[in-house]
């Protein structure tokens, strides 16, 4: 089931919407080689070890990062706790200013960060730049929303309760939790780090970041931008290293006051161990796309191609299962599959430097897992529509028809450029199959009947349902959450600010006699 894969269209000069794109990082502002960022300093780990960050295209080391020790994790939390106490007393407008200043630096220095994303996680170059610019936008919006949301409180009057007089005034405000542990994933190591850092910092928290190994260097560029913007030492701590060595130690650390995690099933074990610590988790999904017989086929086809295969399907909100509500003779399903396959055949496959849509998946183990799912489906009679082709970590995209419930591909999340299709006899059957998944992140439905679209949305057990569009995370102020094993808590900037704060009340007690006597 192997074959050769073309390398995509030839490279040519482009403009990417950020200053000095493709140019070297300005010499006064580089991140120190092979260092991590603790207590406002760029350091070598006392472990004396480095971890290779591999280029998914070659499996060779593209960078190296420090292998932090548990002692350095302790240092990170001590420093973060000390910095947080002063940061919480910093005026809200100054906290917001740090975010805005960092956003400006992200735009100014987006080229080297984008280059890291290309080399570390094989992100197509234009998408890499978009991720950095989107992160800057997110920080600016977060600064504004933080000032709006946290710059006001509530006044409660005691005489609103039956039998009480106006003898107490309660002033309620939102205050920071303390130290927030931020664990972003490899596929959006900058944007999903910023989506955690921004709300935490504007709310008055400090942060300890455990970046993914694949994506760690882009994350360190982010730390450099915060440093250049004037972040106090210890406010932002980066603990690079092996999850096997420091992962459990971080998440179970007594210095943690909140955990924001995006990733896979590791989050389930974190949730079992954290006790009273507030959690915000996104743990993946099997996002189903229901196509009803009255759907706009052009829209459905383009959405499935884009939603299922952009960035090789390595997105939590990628379309991961197509459920066709087919006609009795199968002609509707046949036509949809034919047209989607035509669209898939036009996708560019090759190097991220050439802005190809389908690029190498992040690791050999990921590619092996995807291949195993495809081989299992093929052995049970699924229609691959062509030969499975793989060259190293680069897998040619496949729309796999006639998948059944018995196949692993129907239920497991491939996180790659293979998309299963299941034919259903009714909308009820499609909804039941979608809801049988242990995941519940997002879903979508294509129909010209908006009332039917709302009924399907009501029936789907997912955090978000898109009607006549593929699943999507943003805009970043929208609520974003998962049901079942897809997550805990709700994301989106306003919800994240709420999660990373708690309500504190100050009660002013008035003399009863003064109240009853009047002025």
C-alpha positions as CSV (number, residue, x, y, z in Angstrom):
1,X,0.0,0.0,0.0
2,X,3.0,2.3,-0.5
3,X,3.9,4.5,-3.4
4,X,5.8,7.7,-4.3
5,X,4.4,11.1,-3.6
6,X,5.1,14.3,-5.5
7,X,6.7,17.2,-3.8
8,X,4.1,19.8,-4.6
9,X,4.3,23.0,-6.6
10,X,7.7,24.7,-6.9
11,X,8.8,27.3,-4.4
12,X,8.3,30.9,-5.5
13,X,8.6,34.3,-3.8
14,X,5.6,35.3,-1.7
15,X,4.5,38.0,0.7
16,X,3.1,36.9,4.0
17,X,1.6,39.9,5.6
18,X,4.2,40.6,8.2
19,X,7.3,42.8,8.2
20,X,10.5,41.3,6.9
21,X,9.0,37.9,6.2
22,X,11.6,35.3,5.3
23,X,14.3,37.6,6.7
24,X,16.6,36.7,9.6
25,X,15.4,37.6,13.1
26,X,16.7,41.2,13.9
27,X,20.1,40.7,15.5
28,X,19.4,42.6,18.7
29,X,16.5,40.3,19.6
30,X,17.3,36.6,19.1
31,X,16.4,33.9,21.5
32,X,19.6,32.5,23.0
33,X,20.5,29.1,21.4
34,X,19.3,26.0,23.3
35,X,18.2,27.9,26.4
36,X,14.9,28.1,28.3
37,X,13.3,31.0,30.1
38,X,13.1,31.0,33.9
39,X,12.9,33.9,36.3
40,X,13.5,36.4,33.5
41,X,16.8,34.7,32.5
42,X,17.8,32.4,29.6
43,X,19.4,29.4,31.2
44,X,20.9,26.0,30.6
45,X,19.2,23.2,32.6
46,X,21.0,21.7,35.5
47,X,20.2,18.3,34.0
48,X,22.9,18.9,31.4
49,X,20.7,17.4,28.7
50,X,19.1,18.6,25.5
51,X,16.1,17.2,23.7
52,X,16.0,17.1,19.9
53,X,13.1,18.8,18.1
54,X,12.7,16.9,14.9
55,X,11.8,18.2,11.5
56,X,8.7,16.1,10.4
57,X,9.9,16.1,6.8
58,X,13.3,14.4,7.5
59,X,13.0,13.0,11.1
60,X,16.3,14.8,11.7
61,X,16.9,17.2,14.5
62,X,15.9,20.8,13.5
63,X,16.6,22.3,17.0
64,X,17.4,21.3,20.5
65,X,15.8,22.5,23.7
66,X,16.7,22.1,27.4
67,X,15.5,19.1,29.3
68,X,14.4,20.8,32.5
69,X,14.5,18.9,35.8
70,X,12.0,18.6,38.5
71,X,14.1,21.0,40.6
72,X,13.7,23.6,37.9
73,X,10.0,23.0,37.9
74,X,10.0,23.8,41.6
75,X,12.0,27.0,40.8
76,X,9.5,27.9,38.2
77,X,6.6,27.8,40.6
78,X,8.4,29.6,43.4
79,X,9.4,32.4,41.0
80,X,5.9,32.5,39.4
81,X,4.2,32.7,42.9
82,X,6.5,35.6,43.9
83,X,5.9,37.5,40.6
84,X,2.2,36.9,40.8
85,X,1.8,38.7,44.1
86,X,3.2,41.9,42.7
87,X,1.4,41.4,39.3
88,X,-2.0,41.1,41.0
89,X,-1.4,44.6,42.5
90,X,-0.4,46.0,39.1
91,X,-3.1,48.3,37.7
92,X,-5.3,46.6,35.2
93,X,-4.5,49.0,32.4
94,X,-0.8,48.2,32.8
95,X,-1.5,44.5,32.6
96,X,-3.5,45.1,29.4
97,X,-0.6,47.2,28.0
98,X,1.8,44.3,28.4
99,X,-0.5,42.2,26.1
100,X,-0.8,45.0,23.5
101,X,2.9,45.6,23.5
102,X,3.6,41.9,23.1
103,X,1.1,41.8,20.2
104,X,3.0,44.5,18.4
105,X,6.3,42.6,18.9
106,X,4.7,39.4,17.6
107,X,3.8,41.2,14.3
108,X,7.2,42.8,14.1
109,X,9.0,39.4,14.6
110,X,6.5,37.0,13.0
111,X,8.9,35.8,10.4
112,X,11.3,33.8,12.6
113,X,8.4,32.4,14.6
114,X,6.7,31.3,11.4
115,X,9.9,29.7,10.2
116,X,10.1,27.7,13.5
117,X,6.5,26.5,12.9
118,X,7.5,25.4,9.4
119,X,10.5,23.4,10.6
120,X,9.1,22.1,13.9
121,X,5.5,21.0,13.0
122,X,5.6,21.2,9.2
123,X,3.0,24.0,9.1
124,X,2.5,25.5,5.6
125,X,4.3,28.8,5.6
126,X,1.3,31.0,5.0
127,X,-0.6,29.2,7.7
128,X,2.4,29.6,10.0
129,X,2.4,33.4,9.6
130,X,-1.4,33.5,10.0
131,X,-1.0,31.7,13.3
132,X,1.4,34.3,14.6
133,X,-0.7,37.2,13.4
134,X,-3.9,35.6,14.8
135,X,-2.1,35.3,18.1
136,X,-1.3,39.0,18.1
137,X,-5.0,39.7,17.4
138,X,-6.0,37.5,20.2
139,X,-3.7,39.3,22.7
140,X,-5.1,42.7,21.7
141,X,-8.7,41.5,22.0
142,X,-7.9,39.9,25.4
143,X,-6.4,43.2,26.7
144,X,-9.6,45.0,25.7
145,X,-12.0,42.3,27.0
146,X,-10.0,42.1,30.3
147,X,-10.4,45.8,31.0
148,X,-14.1,45.6,30.2
149,X,-14.7,42.5,32.2
150,X,-12.5,43.0,35.2
151,X,-12.8,46.8,35.4
152,X,-16.2,46.5,37.1
153,X,-17.8,44.7,40.0
154,X,-21.2,44.1,41.6
155,X,-22.8,45.9,44.5
156,X,-25.3,43.8,46.4
157,X,-27.7,45.3,49.0
158,X,-28.8,43.2,52.0
159,X,-32.4,44.4,52.0
160,X,-33.1,42.6,48.7
161,X,-33.4,39.4,50.8
162,X,-36.7,38.8,52.7
163,X,-36.6,40.0,56.3
164,X,-33.3,41.9,56.0
165,X,-32.7,45.6,56.4
166,X,-30.2,47.7,54.4
167,X,-27.4,47.1,57.0
168,X,-24.9,45.5,54.7
169,X,-23.3,46.4,51.4
170,X,-21.4,43.6,49.5
171,X,-18.8,44.6,46.9
172,X,-18.0,41.6,44.7
173,X,-15.1,41.6,42.2
174,X,-13.1,39.0,40.2
175,X,-9.6,38.3,41.5
176,X,-6.8,36.1,40.0
177,X,-6.4,32.4,41.0
178,X,-2.6,32.6,41.3
179,X,-0.4,30.5,39.1
180,X,-1.8,29.0,35.9
181,X,-0.2,26.0,34.2
182,X,-0.5,26.3,30.4
183,X,0.1,23.2,28.3
184,X,-0.5,23.9,24.5
185,X,-0.4,21.3,21.8
186,X,2.0,20.8,18.9
187,X,-0.4,21.8,16.1
188,X,-0.9,25.4,17.3
189,X,2.0,25.9,19.7
190,X,1.8,29.7,19.5
191,X,-1.9,30.4,19.1
192,X,-3.1,27.9,21.7
193,X,-0.4,29.1,24.1
194,X,-1.5,32.7,23.7
195,X,-5.1,31.7,24.2
196,X,-4.1,30.6,27.7
197,X,-1.5,33.2,28.5
198,X,-3.5,36.2,27.5
199,X,-6.6,35.7,29.8
200,X,-4.4,34.5,32.7
201,X,-2.1,37.5,32.6
202,X,-4.7,40.2,32.1
203,X,-6.6,38.7,35.1
204,X,-3.5,39.1,37.3
205,X,-2.2,35.5,37.3
206,X,1.4,34.4,36.6
207,X,1.9,31.4,34.2
208,X,4.1,28.4,34.0
209,X,4.2,27.1,30.4
210,X,5.1,23.5,29.4
211,X,5.4,23.8,25.6
212,X,5.2,20.7,23.4
213,X,8.6,19.5,22.3
214,X,7.5,19.9,18.6
215,X,6.8,23.6,18.7
216,X,8.9,24.5,21.7
217,X,11.2,26.9,19.9
218,X,8.4,28.9,18.4
219,X,7.1,29.1,22.0
220,X,10.4,30.4,23.2
221,X,10.2,33.2,20.6
222,X,6.9,34.0,22.2
223,X,8.6,34.2,25.6
224,X,11.2,36.5,24.1
225,X,8.5,38.9,22.8
226,X,6.9,39.0,26.3
227,X,10.4,39.7,27.8
228,X,11.0,42.5,25.3
229,X,7.6,44.0,26.1
230,X,8.7,44.3,29.8
231,X,7.2,41.3,31.5
232,X,8.5,41.2,35.1
233,X,10.9,38.3,35.8
234,X,9.1,35.2,36.9
235,X,5.7,36.2,35.5
236,X,6.1,33.9,32.6
237,X,8.1,30.7,33.1
238,X,8.9,28.2,30.3
239,X,9.7,24.6,31.3
240,X,10.9,22.8,28.2
241,X,11.6,19.1,28.4
242,X,10.2,15.6,28.3
243,X,6.6,15.0,29.4
244,X,7.7,11.6,30.8
245,X,10.1,13.4,33.1
246,X,8.3,16.5,34.2
247,X,4.7,16.2,32.9
248,X,3.1,14.5,36.0
249,X,5.3,16.6,38.3
250,X,4.0,19.8,36.7
251,X,0.3,18.9,36.7
252,X,0.4,17.5,40.3
253,X,2.6,20.3,41.7
254,X,1.2,22.0,44.8
255,X,2.0,25.4,43.3
256,X,-0.7,25.0,40.6
257,X,-3.9,27.0,41.0
258,X,-5.4,26.3,37.5
259,X,-4.5,24.1,34.5
260,X,-5.3,25.0,30.9
261,X,-4.5,22.0,28.7
262,X,-5.0,21.2,25.0
263,X,-4.0,17.8,23.8
264,X,-5.1,14.1,23.8
265,X,-5.9,11.5,26.3
266,X,-3.2,12.7,28.6
267,X,-5.7,15.2,29.8
268,X,-7.9,12.4,31.2
269,X,-5.1,11.3,33.5
270,X,-4.5,14.9,34.5
271,X,-8.2,15.3,35.4
272,X,-8.1,12.3,37.7
273,X,-5.2,13.6,39.7
274,X,-5.8,17.3,40.1
275,X,-8.4,17.4,42.9
276,X,-9.7,20.9,43.5
277,X,-7.7,22.6,40.8
278,X,-9.9,24.4,38.2
279,X,-9.4,22.8,34.8
280,X,-9.8,24.0,31.2
281,X,-9.2,21.1,28.8
282,X,-9.7,20.4,25.1
283,X,-8.9,16.7,24.5
284,X,-9.6,16.1,20.8
285,X,-12.7,15.1,18.9
286,X,-14.2,12.9,16.2
287,X,-16.0,15.9,14.5
288,X,-18.8,14.5,12.4
289,X,-20.1,16.2,9.2
290,X,-23.7,15.3,8.5
291,X,-24.8,15.8,4.9
292,X,-28.5,15.8,4.3
293,X,-30.1,15.1,0.9
294,X,-31.3,18.7,0.5
295,X,-27.8,20.1,1.1
296,X,-26.1,22.6,-1.2
297,X,-23.6,20.1,-2.7
298,X,-21.1,22.7,-3.8
299,X,-20.9,24.1,-0.3
300,X,-20.8,20.7,1.3
301,X,-18.0,19.4,-1.0
302,X,-15.8,22.5,-0.6
303,X,-16.3,22.4,3.2
304,X,-15.5,18.7,3.5
305,X,-12.3,19.1,1.4
306,X,-11.1,22.2,3.4
307,X,-12.4,21.0,6.7
308,X,-11.0,17.5,6.4
309,X,-7.6,18.0,4.8
310,X,-6.2,21.5,5.6
311,X,-2.9,21.1,7.5
312,X,-3.2,17.4,6.8
313,X,-6.2,17.1,9.1
314,X,-4.0,17.8,12.2
315,X,-6.6,20.0,13.8
316,X,-9.0,19.3,16.7
317,X,-11.8,20.9,14.7
318,X,-11.0,19.0,11.4
319,X,-13.9,17.1,9.8
320,X,-13.0,13.5,10.9
321,X,-16.2,11.6,9.9
322,X,-18.6,12.2,7.0
323,X,-22.1,10.9,7.6
324,X,-24.1,10.9,4.4
325,X,-27.9,10.6,4.7
326,X,-28.1,8.7,1.4
327,X,-31.0,8.1,-1.0
328,X,-32.3,4.6,-1.3
329,X,-30.5,4.0,-4.6
330,X,-27.2,5.4,-3.3
331,X,-26.9,8.0,-6.0
332,X,-26.7,11.0,-3.7
333,X,-23.9,9.4,-1.7
334,X,-22.1,8.4,-4.9
335,X,-22.2,11.9,-6.3
336,X,-21.0,13.5,-3.1
337,X,-18.1,11.0,-2.8
338,X,-17.2,11.5,-6.4
339,X,-17.1,15.3,-6.1
340,X,-15.2,15.3,-2.8
341,X,-12.6,12.9,-4.3
342,X,-12.2,15.3,-7.3
343,X,-11.5,18.1,-4.8
344,X,-9.0,16.0,-2.8
345,X,-7.2,15.1,-6.0
346,X,-6.5,18.8,-6.6
347,X,-4.9,19.4,-3.2
348,X,-1.2,20.2,-3.2
349,X,0.9,17.6,-1.4
350,X,4.5,18.1,-0.4
351,X,6.6,20.6,1.6
352,X,5.3,23.2,4.0
353,X,7.8,25.7,2.6
354,X,5.8,25.5,-0.7
355,X,2.5,26.1,1.1
356,X,1.1,22.7,0.3
357,X,-2.2,21.8,1.9
358,X,-1.1,18.3,2.7
359,X,2.3,18.2,4.4
360,X,4.1,15.6,6.5
361,X,2.3,14.6,9.8
362,X,4.2,15.5,12.9
363,X,6.0,12.2,13.6
364,X,6.7,8.7,12.5
365,X,4.5,7.3,15.2
366,X,1.6,9.4,14.1
367,X,2.1,8.3,10.5
368,X,2.3,4.6,11.6
369,X,-1.0,5.0,13.6
370,X,-2.8,6.6,10.6
371,X,-1.5,3.8,8.3
372,X,-2.8,1.2,10.8
373,X,-6.3,2.7,10.7
374,X,-6.3,2.7,6.9
375,X,-5.1,-0.9,6.6
376,X,-7.7,-2.0,9.1
377,X,-10.5,-0.4,7.1
378,X,-9.2,-1.7,3.8
379,X,-9.0,-5.3,5.2
380,X,-12.7,-5.0,6.2
381,X,-13.9,-3.9,2.8
382,X,-13.7,-0.1,2.8
383,X,-13.3,1.7,-0.5
384,X,-10.1,3.7,-0.5
385,X,-10.7,5.1,-3.9
386,X,-7.0,4.5,-4.7
387,X,-3.8,3.3,-3.3
388,X,-2.6,4.3,0.1
389,X,0.7,6.2,-0.5
390,X,3.2,7.2,2.1
391,X,6.7,8.6,1.9
392,X,8.2,8.9,5.4
393,X,5.7,11.0,7.4
394,X,4.0,12.4,4.2
395,X,0.7,10.6,3.5
396,X,-1.3,11.3,0.4
397,X,-4.9,12.3,1.3
398,X,-7.7,9.7,1.0
399,X,-11.4,9.9,1.3
400,X,-12.4,6.4,2.4
401,X,-15.9,5.4,1.4
402,X,-18.2,2.6,2.8
403,X,-16.7,2.6,6.3
404,X,-18.7,0.6,8.8
405,X,-19.1,0.7,12.6
406,X,-16.8,-2.3,12.9
407,X,-13.8,-0.4,11.6
408,X,-11.5,1.5,13.9
409,X,-11.5,4.5,11.5
410,X,-15.2,5.0,12.2
411,X,-14.5,5.8,15.9
412,X,-10.8,6.6,16.4
413,X,-9.3,10.1,15.7
414,X,-6.6,9.7,13.0
415,X,-5.3,13.3,13.2
416,X,-4.1,12.9,9.6
417,X,-5.2,13.3,5.9
418,X,-7.6,10.3,5.8
419,X,-11.3,10.9,6.1
420,X,-13.9,8.1,6.5
421,X,-17.4,8.2,5.0
422,X,-20.3,6.3,6.4
423,X,-23.6,5.9,4.5
424,X,-26.7,6.3,6.6
425,X,-30.3,5.6,5.8
426,X,-31.8,8.5,7.8
427,X,-30.9,11.6,9.7
428,X,-31.7,9.8,13.0
429,X,-29.2,7.1,12.2
430,X,-26.5,9.7,11.4
431,X,-27.2,11.5,14.6
432,X,-27.1,8.3,16.6
433,X,-23.8,7.3,15.1
434,X,-22.3,10.7,15.7
435,X,-23.4,10.6,19.3
436,X,-22.0,7.1,19.9
437,X,-18.5,8.6,19.9
438,X,-16.8,9.1,23.2
439,X,-15.9,12.5,21.8
440,X,-18.1,15.6,21.6
441,X,-16.1,18.6,20.5
442,X,-17.8,19.9,17.3
443,X,-20.0,18.8,14.5
444,X,-21.6,20.2,11.4
445,X,-24.7,19.7,9.3
446,X,-25.4,20.7,5.7
447,X,-29.0,21.3,4.8
448,X,-31.1,24.0,3.1
449,X,-33.7,23.6,5.8
450,X,-32.6,25.9,8.7
451,X,-35.2,24.4,11.0
452,X,-33.9,20.9,10.3
453,X,-30.3,22.3,10.9
454,X,-31.4,23.5,14.3
455,X,-33.1,20.2,15.2
456,X,-29.9,18.3,14.3
457,X,-27.8,20.8,16.3
458,X,-30.1,20.2,19.3
459,X,-29.7,16.4,19.0
460,X,-25.9,16.3,18.5
461,X,-24.0,15.9,21.8
462,X,-21.2,18.3,21.0
463,X,-19.9,21.6,22.3
464,X,-20.5,23.4,19.0
465,X,-22.5,22.6,15.8
466,X,-21.8,24.5,12.6
467,X,-24.8,24.8,10.2
468,X,-23.6,24.9,6.6
469,X,-19.9,25.3,7.4
470,X,-17.1,23.0,8.6
471,X,-16.1,22.9,12.3
472,X,-14.0,25.9,13.4
473,X,-12.5,27.2,16.6
474,X,-12.9,30.9,16.1
475,X,-13.4,33.7,16.2
476,X,-11.5,33.4,19.5
477,X,-14.1,35.3,21.6
478,X,-16.8,32.6,20.8
479,X,-17.5,30.0,23.4
480,X,-15.5,26.9,22.6
481,X,-16.0,23.7,24.6
482,X,-16.3,19.9,24.4
483,X,-18.7,17.4,25.8
484,X,-17.9,13.9,27.1
485,X,-14.2,13.2,26.8
486,X,-13.5,16.1,24.5
487,X,-13.1,18.6,27.3
488,X,-13.8,20.3,30.6
489,X,-14.7,23.9,30.9
490,X,-15.4,26.5,28.2
491,X,-12.8,28.4,26.3
492,X,-13.0,31.7,24.3
493,X,-11.5,34.8,25.7
494,X,-14.4,35.9,28.0
495,X,-14.9,32.4,29.4
496,X,-11.2,31.9,29.9
497,X,-11.0,35.1,31.9
498,X,-13.9,33.9,34.1
499,X,-12.3,30.5,34.6
500,X,-8.9,32.0,35.6
501,X,-10.5,34.3,38.2
502,X,-12.8,33.8,41.2
503,X,-15.3,36.1,42.9
504,X,-14.2,37.8,46.2
505,X,-16.7,39.7,48.3
506,X,-16.0,42.6,50.7
507,X,-19.0,43.3,53.0
508,X,-19.5,46.7,54.6
509,X,-21.5,46.5,57.8
510,X,-23.6,49.5,58.6
511,X,-24.9,50.4,62.1
512,X,-28.5,49.3,62.5
513,X,-29.3,52.4,64.6
514,X,-28.0,54.7,61.9
515,X,-30.1,53.1,59.3
516,X,-33.3,53.2,61.3
517,X,-32.8,56.7,62.5
518,X,-32.3,58.1,59.0
519,X,-30.3,61.2,58.2
